[in-house]
């Protein structure tokens, strides 16, 4: 077996792939051969490191040097300087925005400083398409321990004792959910992984499946053993082609090694796993709609009870958990319930993965202990707000979540604290907003998404969200009234309390929380016909300051609708009736002569 003196890990998650990682990978292959280093340096394709903003990412071991935004033309310098001469290439290192200091090593980058990686521990370290690398990192040892040393009841009890709660949104105790399915009568039972990640800006499940698919497979096998199931499905949206590709490879490899299929590890436990590709309907994230889709029917929720644990897939007892929940299970069985329960808070144990997006310096994927504050995430891991702007709000929990404000920066992130503030943990979307964000427009944006994704089965969701959206659009145009605001708030609570499934029950959350915390912005739109953030097109206009205008004509030449007139003798003027409020004129003016008012 070849022994390598160095390993070059190239991120091939979706983010880095889109930024050009395949070309970087090819450049490394060619350059290593050219320098005669291909037998000394191993080149590895990995999953996501989490720091998506900095991609393509390359990490060189044994030092752990972290290179950002690597392009193919940078590769010869890395090979020559670092791999040949042993000198780290300074210009490609991560730079801390606050003090412009270069950080050479992966472990010292502030983005990772407060992270505690359990689910993401292999992402960015192993080749997800090689089962041997997962096994080398203690993969499938937990399954062996369970099958050879533990009874199904003992596995279930360990998960219950750990305090693991479902990471898909509601936070229901995982062990208790398993127990319901185990106690349900019947010889045929199923386990399902909900990988139908549809929240705008969310990519937690995708990155886990791309970077460490075997952790989910092993977790599902353990769950199947605990509840007495012999068959399972991973329901993954078709928009995740790389995750699907790696899942197919992982399932085939596990079957070939006897870790899936009949009589696993020589025991009488058999477990067969299938992959179902979803068509991308947000409502299929709801468990009863998801099962309907697997069965070949239209993905629409049904009333509960009966719950899936009693009457699930094809009428059989079924347990459904999401990607992150399943991926936690092998670590719990391997290290023990007490180990997992030692992290987090009294009622929210372990860690949580968040997709950090929006007006923040470091966007990407983070895994942090439960109980960390919003402030720590935004300012220590996230590097603060972009361009020195003021923090305004954070939308947590995706379109079903709620907007929290400056008052909540010290709020610990756990299920109870977020619910008390009017938000939910959700699957882990976390969108940061700055002072230039209109909260009325944010509510409109998220409600537009959930209204479009409503399956239409129940009247409160189908009609209620539509009417709410019409009211929000009216307010954004400056045509709303105080009566509209009152009706909007009343309707939001009605939809929340009477909708059939979780989509309708949580769709009003962004509206409710923005009215609760940013009522003054709603009143400005209604009473003053003004958008304080200068975002809503109907309530803003672009004007030329004649004292600053140099009469260069750049604005007129770049205007897409030709609504700007003027010449060398006359200051330029914007025809407000023709203007489409695109802002191009202000962007191209080098003299600051155009203002948005």
N, C-alpha and C positions, 0 to 999 in steps of 0.2 A: 504493500500500500504506500502510495506517495505521501511524503511528509512535506508540508509547505511552510515556509518561513513567514508568510504574510497572507492575509485574506482581504480581498477587496469586495465589499458588499455594496451592490448597486440596487437601490430601491426600484422595484418594478410594480409598485401599487398603481392604481389608476391615475392618481394625481401626478406622480413622477413620470409615468408612461406618457401622459398627455403633454408633459413638459419636455419630452425628448429623451427619456431614459433608454429606449431601445438603441438609439444612435450612440449614446454614451457607452453602452454595453459592447457594441460592435467595435467602437474605437479602442476600448480596453483590450479586447481580444486581439485585435490587429497589432496594437502597440506592444503588448506583452510578448507576442511571437517575434516581432521585429527586434526587440531587445534581448531575446533569448531568456525571458523570465517566466515563460508559460509553465515551466515545471517547478518553479520556485514560489509562484504566487497563484493562489486559487481565486477564481472569479466566481462570485455567488450572486444569484438573483434573489432578492428578498421581498417581503411584503412591506407595508407602510411603516415608516419610522414615526409618523405622526406630525412631523413638522412640514406640512404640505406646502406652505408658503415658500419654503426654501428649496424646493425640488428643481431639477433632479438632485437627490441626495446620494452621496457616496461616503462610506465609512471604511477606513483602512485599519485593520487589526494586525499586530497585537496592540498598537498604541491606542486605537480607538479615535483616530483623527477624523473629524467630521467636516466634510466638504459640502458647500452649498451651491446650488444653481450651477452645477457642473455641465459644461457643454462639450461636445466632441473635441473641439479645438483646445480644450484645457487638459485633455487626457495625456498627451505626450509630456507635458510639464510635470504632472503628478507621477507618471511612471519614471521619468528621468530624475526628478529631484527627490521624491519621497521613496519610491520603491528601489531605485538604483543607488542613490547617494544618501538616503536616510534623513532628508531635510523636508520638514513639513512646508507645504506651499501656503504661505500666509494669506495671500490675496483671496483665496477661496474659502477661508474659514468664516464661521458665523461671527457677525459683528453685533454686539449688544447696542441697541439703538440709543440708550440713555447716555452712555459714555464713549461709544464708538470703540470699545475695547474688543480685540480679537480673542475668541475662545477656541483653542485648538482641539479640545477633547469633548467627545460626545457627553460624557458624564458630568461635565462642568457647565453645560449650557443651561441658563436659568429656566428655560422652557421645561426641562426635565427635572428640575431641582426638587419640586414637591410632589412629583408623580410617584405612585406606587403601582408598578405594573404587575398585575396578576394575569388577567385575560390577555393583555398585550405583551406578555413577557417574551414570547417567541417572535412577535412581529418585528421585522427588521433585523433579526438575528439568524433565521434559518431560511433555507430554500423551501417554500411551501409545497413544491412539487416533488419533494423527496421525503418519503416516510421515514427513511433512516435518520434524517436530521431531527425529525420530531422525536423519534425514539431515543436518540442520543441526549435529548433534553428531558429525559424521564417520561416521555410519552408512552401511553398505554400501560404504564406500571400500575396506575390506579385501577384500571380495569382488571388487570391480573390480580391485584390485591383483593378486589371485591369478589371476583369469581372463585378464587382459591382459598380465601381466608375469611370471608364475611357472608352472612346470609343476606337475602334481599331486605329483610327487616332492619338489619344493622346498617346497611347502606342508607336506607330511608331515614333512620334515626339520626345518623351522622349529619345528613343534610338539614334535618329539622333543628338539631342542636346548633348548627353553624349560624343560624339566623338569616340565611340567604333569602332574599326577597326577589320576586320577579323583576327583571330589569327592563321589561317591555313597556312599563308605564304605570300600572296601578300599584305595584309593589306588594302583591299578595305573597304570603309566606310560601316558598317553593316546596318545602317538605310537607306542609299541610296539603297543598294541592296534589302532590304525589300520593299522599295517603288516601285521599278521596278516590283516586283512580285505582289504587291497589285494592281497596276494600270493595270496589264495585263488583258485582257478580258478573261472571262470564269468563270463558277461556281465551277469547280473542281480544287483545287490547293493542292500542297504538300509542306511539309518541310522535310528536310533531315539533319541528323547529320552525318558528315564525321568523323568516328572513325577508319579509315583505316590507322593507324599510322605505317608507314613502314621504317622510317629513322633509320639507324644503330645507336644504342646508345640512342634512344629517347623512353621515357616512360611517357610523360606528360599526354596524353589522357588516357592511361591505368590506371594510378594511380588515376586520377579524377573519372573515371567510377567505379573503385574498391572501392574508399573511400567515394564517395558522388554522387551516380547515380541519385538521385532525383533532384539535381540542374540542370542537363542537361535536364531531363524530364520536369521540370517546365519551363525552358528557352524555350524549343521547343513549349510547350503549349502557352506561351506568344507570341512567334513568329507566330504561326499558327493563333492566335486570331488577331494579327496585320495585317496579309496579307490576311486573309480570307480563310485559309486552314482548312480542317477537318480531314486530315490524314497525318501521318508522318512515316519516317523510320530512325532507327539508324543502320548505316552500320558499323559493327565492325568486325575486322579480327578474324578468328577462333582460331588464336594462343593466344588469350586472354581469356582462359576459365573462369578465376575467374571474369573478368569484365562482361562476358556474363552471368554467373550465377547470379551475383548481379543485372544486368539489368533486367533479367527475373523476379527476385523476386520483384524488385522495380516497374516494370510495373504492375504486378499482384496486388501488394498492392495499388497502385494508382487507379487502376480500381475498386478494392473492396471498397475503400473509396469515390468513385465518383469523383476523381480528374482527371481521364481519362475516355473517353467513351462518352455517350450521355448526353446532358443537364447538363454539369458540374456546380456544385454549384447551381443547380436550374435555370440556365440561358438557353438561347437558343443556347449556344455555345457547339458544340460537337467536340471531337478530339480523334481519334484512333491512337495508336502508335504501330508500328511493329519493330521487331528486325531481321535484315538480317545479316547473318554471311558470311564474305568474305573469299576467299580462300588464301589470302596473297599476291596478286599481287600488287607490288608497284605502278603500273600505275593506279590502281583503286583509288588512292588518288586524281586523276584528276577527276573533277566533272562529265564530260560527260561519262567517262569510268565507274565511280561508278554507274551512273544511268543505263547504259547498263547492268551492273552486276546484279542490283536489278531486272531488267526486265527479267533476265534469259539468257541474251546474253553474248558473250565473252566481257570482259572488255577492250574496245578499245576506245580511244577518237575520237570525231568527230569535224570537223571544226566549228568554231563559227564566226559570228552569224548564226542561231539564238542562243541566250543565254538561259540558263535554266529558267530564269525569264519569258521568253515568251514561250519557247518550251522545257520543261524539261521531267520529268518522265512520260512515256506513252503519251508524247506530250502535257502534261498539264503544266501550269506555276508552277515553282518549285523554292524554296529557299534552298540553301545549305550553312551551316556553320559548322565549326568544333566544337569539344567538348568544348574547352576553351571559344570560342565565346558564345555558348549557355549558358554555366554556369555563365557567367557574367551578363546575362540579368535579372534574378530575383533580383540581388543586385541593379541594376540600377533602376528598377521599384520601389523597396522597399525604397531605400534611395534617389532617385532623380538623374537627369542628372548632376546637378551642383556638387553633391558629387563626382561622378565618374570623371567628367572633372577637378576636383581640383587636381587630381593625374597625374603624368607623365609630358609630355612636351606639347608645344603649338599644335603640330600636331599629337602627339602619346600619347593618354590619357590612364590612368589606369595603370595596371600592366601587366607583362608577366611572364609566367612560362617557366623555362628552365630545361632541364635534363643535369646536370653537370657531365661530365665523363672525362676519360682520365688520364693524369699524374698529378693528383691533390689530395690533402690530403683528402678533404671532397667531396666524390662523392654523388650525390643524386638529389633531386628535390627541386627547389627554386622558389619562386614567388616574384618578385622585381618590384619596380616602374619603369616605362619607364623613360629613361634618366639617369639611373645609369650607371656608367662606367664599362668597361670590367675589369679594374684594381680592382675595389671594389669587383666585383664578385669573381675574382680569388684569391685575397689575403686576403679579409676580410671574405667573406662567405665560400669560398673554402679552406681557410687555407694555401694557397700557393702551390708551386710545390712539388711533392713528393721527398723525400730524398735530399732536398736542391739543386736540380738541377736548371738550368737556364730556365726561360720561353722562348719558341721559337715562338709558334704560337697558335692560337685558330681557330678551324673550327666551324663556326656558321651558322646555317641553314641546317644542315644535308648534305647529298650528293649533294644537289642542292645549297648549300651555298658556301662560300668562306673562304679562310684562311687569317686571319689578324695577324699582327706582333706586336713586342714591340712598334713600332711607334703608334699603335692604342690602347694602354692600356688606355689612357685617353679619348677614343672615347665614347660619350654617346650612350647607346643602344636605338635607335629609328629607325623607318623605313627609314627616309631620310638619317641619318648619315651612316647607314650600306650600303645602296644602293650606296651612294657616294664613299664608300671605296671599292666597288666591291663585297660586300657580300649581303646577304638578311637575314631578320629576320627568315624566314622559320617558321616551326611549333615550334621550340624551342630547337633543339639539340645544345649542346655546348661542343665540344671535345677539351680538353686542351692538348698541346703537349710540350715536353721539348727538351733540347739540343740533345738528342739521337734520335730524330725523323728525318727521311729523308723525305723532302717535295716532292721530286719526287715520292717516294714510296706512300706517302699519296694521291697524285693526282691519281696515278695508282689504289690504293685501291678503292677510291670513284667512279672513272670512271668505274672500273670493275663491281661495284655494279649496277650503272645506266645502263650500257650497257647490263648486264644480264637481267635487269628488263624492258628493252624497249619492247613495244608490237610489234614492227616491222612494224607498219602500214605505217609510212612515211620514205622515203629514207634517209633524212638528219640524223635522229636519228638512224635508223637501221644500216646504213652503215658508217655514219660519226663517231659515237661513237666507232664503231669497229675498224676503221682505226686509230683513236686517241689512243685507247688502245694498238694497235700493236706498234705504235711509242713509247709510254711510256714504254712498256715492253722492247723494243729495247734499249732505253736510260738507263733503270735500269740495263741492262746486260753489259753496257759499249760499246755497238755496234752502238749507235746513232751518227748522224752527225749534224753539224750546219744546214744543209739543212732540216733535220728531225725536228729540233726545230722550224724553220721558218714555215714549213708546218703544224706542230702541232698547232701553234698559229693561223695561218690563218684558218685552219679547225675548230678550236674551235669557232671562231666568226661566221663562216658560219653556223655551227650546231645551235648555239644560235639564230641566226636571222631567220632561215628558217624552224625549226622544227614545227610540228603541235601543240604539246601541251606543257604544263609546264615542263614535264619530260625532253624532248629534249632541250627545251629552256634554262634550268638551269643546265643540266648535265655538260657543259663545265666549270662552275664557278670555281671548285677546280683547274682545269688546268690553267685557265686564271689568277687566283689570285696567284698561286704558281709561275708561270712564271714571273708575275709582281713584286712580292716581294722577290722571291728567285731564280732569274735567275742565280746567281752565283753557286747554287747547280746543276742546269741543265748543266752549262758549265763545272763544275768539272767532272760530269759523262761523258760528251762528249769529252772534250779536254784532261783531265788528266786521264780518265778511273778510277776515284776515287769517292767513296761515302763518303762525309765528315762526315756523321753521323754513318758510318760503319754499315749500315743496309742491303743494297742490296747484296744478296748472291754471285752474280757473281763478285763483286768488292771487296770482303774481303777474308781474309784467317786467320786461327788460327795457331799460331806458338809457339813452346816451347822454352823458354829461358834456355839454358843449364846451366847457372850459378845459376839459381834459382831452377831448377829441383832437387827434392830429390830422384828421381827414385823409388817412392812408387808404381807406376803402377795403381793408382786410375783412371787416365784418360783413360788408355787402357782398363781397366775392364768395364768402363761405356760407352765406345764408341759404339753406336748402329751398326756401319758398320765395326768395327774392323780395322780402318785405322791408328791406332797408334801402333808403335812398340818400343821396348827398353827392358832393363833389369837392374839388380842391378849395373852393371858395366858401362852401356851405357845410356846417357841421352835419354829420349823418343823423338820420331820424328813422325810428322804427314804427312802422304802421301796425298798431296794436290789433286791428281787426284781422290782419293777415298772419300775424305772428303765431307760431305753433308752440312757443315756449320751450324750444329744444335746448336753448342755452349755448348754442354753437358760437354765437357772436361774442358772448362774454369770455368764452374759452380761448378764442383766437386773438382777442384784442390785447396787444402787448403793453398798453398804456393804462389799463384799468379804467377806461372811459365808459364802460358799460356796466351797469349795476342791476341786480335783481331786487325788485321792491314789491 
